[in-house]
Amino acid sequence: MGLARVAFKDKKWADAERIYSDVVEKYPNTSSAPEARYWRAVSRYKGTNDHTVLGSAAQELQDKAPQSLSAKKALPWLGP
């Protein structure tokens, strides 16, 4: 997660997204997975300006980790 955060801070959106994706794939049942899902979506959005990724990520978080802080932070992305 630290390497992904460094890439994000350096505005290396694709690198950050890839690293966050690696965390989700390798450690899907850990407490870090929801946070990685959240930041993966933000990284993709920052790199592409495609806002639809945020809604998809919010729904994924609601499905996989509805009680997580990341799922709660992503609620506005679901829209009205």
N, CA, C and O of each residue as an XYZ file, in Angstrom:
320
protein
N       0.826     -1.181      0.000
C       0.000      0.000      0.000
C       0.877      1.253      0.000
O       0.523      2.263     -0.608
N       2.000      1.184      0.672
C       2.882      2.340      0.729
C       3.437      2.719     -0.629
O       3.503      3.900     -0.971
N       3.841      1.714     -1.410
C       4.358      1.997     -2.749
C       3.286      2.613     -3.643
O       3.570      3.503     -4.445
N       2.062      2.136     -3.498
C       0.958      2.687     -4.282
C       0.709      4.135     -3.894
O       0.453      4.977     -4.755
N       0.783      4.424     -2.613
C       0.562      5.798     -2.148
C       1.639      6.740     -2.670
O       1.354      7.882     -3.031
N       2.875      6.256     -2.708
C       3.959      7.072     -3.255
C       3.711      7.350     -4.735
O       3.867      8.483     -5.190
N       3.327      6.325     -5.483
C       3.029      6.515     -6.912
C       1.878      7.512     -7.082
O       1.920      8.369     -7.965
N       0.860      7.395     -6.239
C      -0.282      8.304     -6.316
C       0.173      9.740     -6.042
O      -0.173     10.655     -6.789
N       0.930      9.932     -4.996
C       1.419     11.273     -4.649
C       2.277     11.866     -5.765
O       2.288     13.079     -5.971
N       3.001     10.995     -6.488
C       3.837     11.443     -7.609
C       3.042     11.581     -8.906
O       3.609     11.842     -9.968
N       1.725     11.404     -8.809
C       0.811     11.503     -9.954
C       1.123     10.482    -11.051
O       0.914     10.736    -12.237
N       1.621      9.335    -10.627
C       1.856      8.207    -11.533
C       0.627      7.312    -11.425
O       0.661      6.239    -10.824
N      -0.460      7.790    -12.028
C      -1.779      7.174    -11.848
C      -1.800      5.706    -12.258
O      -2.335      4.872    -11.529
N      -1.232      5.382    -13.401
C      -1.250      3.987    -13.870
C      -0.468      3.072    -12.929
O      -0.895      1.950    -12.654
N       0.665      3.544    -12.441
C       1.457      2.741    -11.505
C       0.684      2.522    -10.209
O       0.639      1.410     -9.683
N       0.081      3.587     -9.701
C      -0.700      3.464     -8.466
C      -1.851      2.482     -8.659
O      -2.091      1.623     -7.811
N      -2.558      2.615     -9.775
C      -3.686      1.710    -10.042
C      -3.223      0.259    -10.103
O      -3.878     -0.630     -9.559
N      -2.103      0.025    -10.760
C      -1.578     -1.339    -10.882
C      -1.217     -1.915     -9.516
O      -1.534     -3.068     -9.222
N      -0.560     -1.121     -8.688
C      -0.150     -1.607     -7.368
C      -1.367     -1.863     -6.489
O      -1.427     -2.874     -5.790
N      -2.335     -0.956     -6.519
C      -3.568     -1.186     -5.743
C      -4.284     -2.443     -6.250
O      -4.830     -3.210     -5.456
N      -4.282     -2.651     -7.552
C      -4.901     -3.863     -8.107
C      -4.191     -5.116     -7.610
O      -4.832     -6.121     -7.301
N      -2.866     -5.051     -7.534
C      -2.094     -6.185     -7.017
C      -2.500     -6.513     -5.580
O      -2.619     -7.684     -5.219
N      -2.710     -5.488     -4.767
C      -3.125     -5.708     -3.375
C      -4.489     -6.403     -3.349
O      -4.685     -7.363     -2.603
N      -5.423     -5.920     -4.160
C      -6.764     -6.516     -4.197
C      -6.697     -7.972     -4.642
O      -7.364     -8.833     -4.069
N      -5.893     -8.244     -5.663
C      -5.801     -9.610     -6.190
C      -5.089    -10.558     -5.233
O      -5.524    -11.695     -5.049
N      -4.007    -10.106     -4.627
C      -3.204    -10.984     -3.780
C      -3.760    -11.129     -2.361
O      -3.557    -12.154     -1.709
N      -4.460    -10.096     -1.893
C      -4.937    -10.092     -0.503
C      -6.406     -9.668     -0.422
O      -6.738     -8.711      0.278
N      -7.281    -10.374     -1.130
C      -8.683     -9.931     -1.229
C      -9.469     -9.976      0.076
O     -10.472     -9.276      0.213
N      -9.037    -10.773      1.022
C      -9.793    -10.923      2.263
C      -9.160    -10.219      3.447
O      -9.477    -10.526      4.596
N      -8.271     -9.283      3.179
C      -7.626     -8.546      4.255
C      -8.319     -7.207      4.478
O      -9.144     -6.777      3.672
N      -7.977     -6.567      5.566
C      -8.558     -5.251      5.846
C      -8.026     -4.180      4.897
O      -8.606     -3.098      4.809
N      -6.946     -4.459      4.193
C      -6.389     -3.504      3.229
C      -7.113     -3.524      1.890
O      -7.028     -2.559      1.130
N      -7.814     -4.593      1.593
C      -8.456     -4.724      0.281
C      -9.479     -3.633     -0.004
O      -9.454     -3.075     -1.101
N     -10.377     -3.296      0.917
C     -11.335     -2.224      0.602
C     -10.651     -0.881      0.316
O     -11.041     -0.155     -0.598
N      -9.639     -0.570      1.104
C      -8.911      0.677      0.878
C      -8.216      0.654     -0.483
O      -8.197      1.660     -1.192
N      -7.649     -0.493     -0.843
C      -6.998     -0.621     -2.144
C      -8.016     -0.483     -3.275
O      -7.726      0.138     -4.297
N      -9.198     -1.052     -3.098
C     -10.250     -0.897     -4.112
C     -10.622      0.568     -4.286
O     -10.767      1.049     -5.410
N     -10.775      1.269     -3.183
C     -11.126      2.690     -3.218
C     -10.060      3.492     -3.976
O     -10.374      4.222     -4.916
N      -8.812      3.349     -3.559
C      -7.742      4.133     -4.166
C      -7.427      3.697     -5.580
O      -6.956      4.507     -6.379
N      -7.672      2.438     -5.912
C      -7.524      1.983     -7.299
C      -8.481      2.764     -8.193
O      -8.110      3.206     -9.280
N      -9.713      2.929     -7.726
C     -10.704      3.673     -8.502
C     -10.306      5.143     -8.637
O     -10.423      5.724     -9.715
N      -9.839      5.738     -7.549
C      -9.422      7.136     -7.600
C      -8.242      7.296     -8.563
O      -8.186      8.259     -9.327
N      -7.315      6.361     -8.521
C      -6.160      6.410     -9.428
C      -6.604      6.327    -10.885
O      -6.109      7.071    -11.732
N      -7.532      5.424    -11.174
C      -8.015      5.303    -12.549
C      -8.728      6.581    -12.977
O      -8.521      7.078    -14.084
N      -9.566      7.105    -12.092
C     -10.278      8.338    -12.407
C      -9.294      9.473    -12.700
O      -9.449     10.196    -13.684
N      -8.283      9.625    -11.842
C      -7.304     10.690    -12.037
C      -6.558     10.536    -13.360
O      -6.208     11.526    -14.002
N      -6.317      9.289    -13.761
C      -5.578      9.046    -14.998
C      -6.408      9.136    -16.260
O      -5.869      9.362    -17.343
N      -7.726      8.959    -16.131
C      -8.568      8.897    -17.329
C      -9.689      9.931    -17.361
O     -10.250     10.199    -18.424
N     -10.021     10.512    -16.215
C     -11.188     11.395    -16.076
C     -12.499     10.684    -16.399
O     -13.496     11.331    -16.721
N     -12.498      9.370    -16.313
C     -13.710      8.572    -16.533
C     -14.407      8.373    -15.193
O     -14.015      7.520    -14.397
N     -15.429      9.159    -14.958
C     -16.114      9.121    -13.660
C     -16.911      7.843    -13.444
O     -17.274      7.548    -12.305
N     -17.197      7.073    -14.488
C     -17.989      5.852    -14.312
C     -17.261      4.813    -13.460
O     -17.897      3.970    -12.827
N     -15.952      4.872    -13.445
C     -15.182      3.924    -12.631
C     -15.489      4.110    -11.146
O     -15.414      3.156    -10.371
N     -15.832      5.326    -10.750
C     -16.120      5.580     -9.338
C     -17.401      4.877     -8.898
O     -17.448      4.279     -7.823
N     -18.435      4.949     -9.728
C     -19.685      4.265     -9.402
C     -19.513      2.761     -9.338
O     -20.061      2.099     -8.457
N     -18.748      2.228    -10.276
C     -18.488      0.784    -10.278
C     -17.728      0.362     -9.031
O     -18.019     -0.674     -8.433
N     -16.763      1.165     -8.648
C     -15.977      0.851     -7.454
C     -16.838      0.943     -6.199
O     -16.722      0.115     -5.296
N     -17.695      1.946     -6.150
C     -18.578      2.091     -4.988
C     -19.486      0.876     -4.854
O     -19.706      0.379     -3.750
N     -20.009      0.404     -5.971
C     -20.872     -0.772     -5.927
C     -20.087     -2.013     -5.508
O     -20.573     -2.832     -4.728
N     -18.874     -2.144     -6.030
C     -18.022     -3.269     -5.644
C     -17.737     -3.243     -4.139
O     -17.771     -4.279     -3.476
N     -17.459     -2.063     -3.614
C     -17.216     -1.941     -2.178
C     -18.464     -2.282     -1.373
O     -18.365     -2.919     -0.324
N     -19.623     -1.872     -1.840
C     -20.867     -2.209     -1.138
C     -21.105     -3.718     -1.155
O     -21.617     -4.281     -0.187
N     -20.737     -4.362     -2.247
C     -20.931     -5.808     -2.373
C     -19.926     -6.604     -1.535
O     -20.291     -7.604     -0.918
N     -18.668     -6.166     -1.513
C     -17.606     -6.967     -0.907
C     -17.234     -6.556      0.516
O     -16.774     -7.387      1.299
N     -17.428     -5.292      0.853
C     -17.025     -4.821      2.189
C     -17.919     -3.669      2.628
O     -17.439     -2.556      2.840
N     -19.220     -3.931      2.766
C     -20.171     -2.846      3.021
C     -19.948     -2.091      4.332
O     -20.365     -0.939      4.446
N     -19.311     -2.700      5.308
C     -19.086     -2.040      6.597
C     -17.755     -1.289      6.669
O     -17.454     -0.653      7.680
N     -16.966     -1.361      5.610
C     -15.650     -0.727      5.642
C     -15.775      0.795      5.526
O     -16.747      1.318      4.981
N     -14.779      1.476      6.047
C     -14.712      2.924      5.938
C     -14.652      3.341      4.467
O     -15.241      4.348      4.074
N     -13.939      2.560      3.664
C     -13.827      2.881      2.237
C     -15.178      2.813      1.538
O     -15.480      3.650      0.688
N     -15.985      1.831      1.889
C     -17.327      1.729      1.300
C     -18.167      2.938      1.685
O     -18.928      3.462      0.872
N     -18.026      3.369      2.913
C     -18.782      4.549      3.363
C     -18.300      5.811      2.662
O     -19.108      6.664      2.293
N     -16.989      5.935      2.478
C     -16.440      7.097      1.775
C     -16.892      7.128      0.318
O     -17.027      8.205     -0.263
N     -17.126      5.966     -0.273
C     -17.496      5.883     -1.679
C     -18.991      6.027     -1.920
O     -19.412      6.107     -3.074
N     -19.800      6.063     -0.879
C     -21.257      6.158     -1.042
C     -21.696      7.289     -1.985
O     -22.588      7.062     -2.803
N     -21.121      8.480     -1.913
C     -21.556      9.537     -2.835
C     -21.356      9.189     -4.305
O     -22.022      9.758     -5.169
N     -20.462      8.278     -4.594
C     -20.214      7.882     -5.970
C     -21.375      7.089     -6.555
O     -21.502      6.975     -7.774
N     -22.220      6.543     -5.689
C     -23.370      5.774     -6.185
C     -24.451      6.679     -6.769
O     -25.305      6.223     -7.529
N     -24.414      7.930     -6.422
C     -25.388      8.875     -6.951
C     -26.701      8.800     -6.195
O     -26.821      8.094     -5.194
N     -27.690      9.545     -6.696
C     -28.997      9.608     -6.000
C     -29.780      8.311     -6.079
O     -30.885      8.224     -5.543
